[in-house]
Amino acid sequence: MEHIDLAYLERLFKGDRARMEHWARIYLEDAPSLIKRLEDRLHADDAQGLAAVAHDLRPLAHYLGTERLLELLIMLGQEARSSGTSACATTVAQVIALEVAIEAELRAVFGIT
């Protein structure tokens, strides 16, 4: 997989495919609304809110072993706190694009429609 680390998921859930799929479903249910909140906070020029949403997304990224998404979310939080929302548009766009790719991978791997 290009964006998710299946080996990490297998270790985390001790090879239990049902638990892995359950976590994937949680991600697929929760991530889109959090991504929408990221966009909303960016457009509302709410740096503190943007940093908070980026922080809220981090556990989802961590438990999927999506290292690049985790890195982007950490960077986004730092950018929002130190430079405000004007510095965050590119990183938010990268997070959104990566999240779309992660969703597609999860759906393909676990056969989720």
N, C-alpha and C positions, 0 to 999 in steps of 0.2 A: 504494500500500500504506500502511496505517495505521501499522505498527510496524517494517517493514523497509524499507531504502532500496535499491531495486533499481538505481538509477542508480549508487550507490556500489559495489555488487557488480559491475556491468558495467564500471566503471572499474578496479576492483581486478583483475578477471580478464580485462581487455581484450576484453570482449564474448563471451568463450568460455562459451557456455551450459552445456556439459558440465562445465566446471570450477565454474561457479556452482552447478549442481545437486549436484556432488560435495561442495562445502562445505556446502550445505544438509543433505545426508545426514549429514555428520559432526556438524553441530549437532544434528540430530534423534536421533542415536545417543548423543551425549555429554551433552547438556543435561539430560535427565531424571534421570540418576544424580547429577549435580551438584546439581540442585534437591533431590533426596531427601537428599543429604548436608547441604545447607543446613538443611532441616527437622530432621534428626537432631541437628545441632550446636546448633540453637536449643533443642530439647527437652532436650538434655543439659547445657544451661547452659554451653556451651563457647564463650566469646567469641572466643578466639584461633582456634579451629577454624572458627568461623563467618566470621571475617574472611579466613581462608586460602581457604575454599571460594568466597567472593565474589570473591576475587582470581583464582582459577582459572577462574571463569566469564567474566571480563572479555574475554579474547581472542575467545571465541565471539561475544560481543555486538559487539565492535569490528569483526570481519570481516564481520558481517552489516549493519553500518551501523545497528544498533538503538540509537540515541542514548539513548532513555529508559531502556532496560535497563542500558546502561553507566552512566548517571548513578545509577540506583538501586543498582547494585553498588558503586560508589565510595562512595556515602553509607552503605551497609550496612557496609562495611569500617570506615569512620570511626566509625560508631555503635558497632559491636562493640568496637573498641579503646578508645574514650573513655568509653562508658557501660555496657558489658556487654550481655549478651543480652536483659535485660529491656526495653531500649530498642529492640530490633530486630524485634519481632513484626510490627508494621505494615508495615515495609519488606520483610520476608521475604514477607508475604502479597501485597504489590504485585508483587514479583519473580515469585512463582509465577503470579499471574494474568496478568501480561504474557508470561511464558514460554509459557503455554498458547495465548495469542493469536498469538504469533510462530510457534509450531509449526503452528497452523492455516493461517496465511498461507503459510508455506513449503510445506506440503503442497499447498495450492491452486495456488500459482504454478508449482511444478515437477511437479505431478501425482503426488505421492508418496503412497502409501496406507499 
